[in-house]
Amino acid sequence: MKSPRPPLDPDVTYQVNPPVNGPELNALFAAAWPDHTPTDFGPVLSHSLATICARYSGRYNGRSGDQLVGFINLAWDGGRHAFILDTTVHPAFQRRGIGRQLVQQAITTARNHQIEWLHVDYEPHLHSFYRQCGFEPTQAGLINLRRREAA
């Protein structure tokens, strides 16, 4: 039996291609990914079809106002294929349906751009999440060039 979906949080809004800056992306990624190192997101985002952001407008951690709590990069090949990358939700806001809503916004955005194939790579523990978002598992190949180069 599926667990019930949490109701959408009225204090969280979703935006496609909003202004987003490196410091707030680095803060989100540092909170969500323990091995994150500060990154210049400009070159990466300049090749995106779209970005989708979740912003929280309530009070959290002594702050109130607009805070970035979720992010997806929708990259593409310039043709019929798009790729969901960097799905990230701040740990304090996980399990509220924010990730699922970000993915749904990415799917809608890809459809609006006449994308035929939407791809996502994920680690095994995220299989159920992406299945619930409508993705079918496929076989794919992957090589870590940095690790291969060091060998």
N, C-alpha and C positions, 0 to 999 in steps of 0.2 A: 504494500500500500504506500502510495506517495505521501510524503509529509506535506501538510498544508502550506501554501505559499504565504509569506507574510504580506500584510497589506502594504501598499505603497505609502511611503512616508511623505506627508504633505510638505515637509520642510526640505525635501530633496527635489531639485529640478534637474532636468537633463537638457543639454544643449549640443547641437551639432555645429562644429567649427567655431566654437567661441574663442575669444582671446584667452590664451593660456600661456604662462611664462615658465621659464626654466626653474626658478626657485620654488614655485609651488609644485611643479611636477617632481622635482628632486625631493621635496619634503614628503610628498605622497609616496613615492617609490621607496624612500628610506624607511618610512613607517611600515610599509607592506612587505618589502624584500630585504631581509637581513644583510645580504651581500651587496646591496646597491652601492655604487660609488657615484659621486656627482657626475652628471652627464650634460653635455651641450645638446639639447633636444632639437635645436634649430635645423641642422642638416637632416635629421630623421623626419621631422614633421614637414619639411619642405617637399617631401616625396609622398605625402599621404593623400589619399583620396578624401579622407575626412578624419576628424577627431571627434570623439563624443566624451563629454565631461558630465559628471554628476557633482552638483554643488549643494552644500547644506547651508541653510539660512538660519538655523536655530542656534542655540547656545551650546557650545561644547568646549570642554577643557579651559574654562575661564574666558573663552572668546565667544563673541556672537558676530553674526554677519556671514558673508559669503566665504565658504571654505571648500576647496576642492577635496572631494572624498572618493571620487571614482573617475576612471579614465580608460578609454580604448583608442588605439590607433588603428584606423582602417586603411591599410596600405593596398596598393594595386599594381598590376603589371601594365597599365595603360590600355588594356583591352577588356577581356571578359572575366578575368580572375581578380578577386580581392582577397585580402588576408586580414584576419583579426589578429592584432598583435598587442602585447602589453596590457591585457585586461587586468586592471588593478583596482581594488577597493580597500580603503583604509581599514585596518583591522578593527577599529572601534565601531565601524559601520557595516561589517560583514554580517551575513545571514539575515539581511533585511530585504532582499530582493533587488538590491542596487546592481549587482553584477548581471543578473538576468535582464534587468531593464536596459543596461548598457548594451548588452549583446542584441537585444531586440531592436534597439535604436540603430545599431550597426547593420543589422539585417535590412531594416527599412531603408536606410540610407543607401546601401548597396543596390537594392531593388530600384530605388529612384534614379540611380545612375546606370540602369540597364546591365548590371553585373549579372553574369550567368552562374558563375561558380564562386562560392564563398568558402574559403579554407580557414581552418584553425588548427594549430598544433597545441597539444597540451600534455601535461604529465598525467600518469595513470590515475592519481587521486582526484583529478578533475573530470574523469570520464562521465560520471553521472550528471554533473552540472551541465556539460555541453550536450549530452543526450537530451536532457530536459529542455534545453534551448532549441532543439530540433536538428542538431548535427548527427549525421550518420558516421559511424567509425569506418575508416579506410586504412589501407596499408600505405605507408609512406617510408621514404628513406631519409636519413639524417646523418650528417657527418659534422663533427666539431672540428673545424679547421685549426683552431688554436691548439687543441689537445693533440691532434694528428701531427701538426708541425713540430711539437716539442718531443715527439716520440722518436 
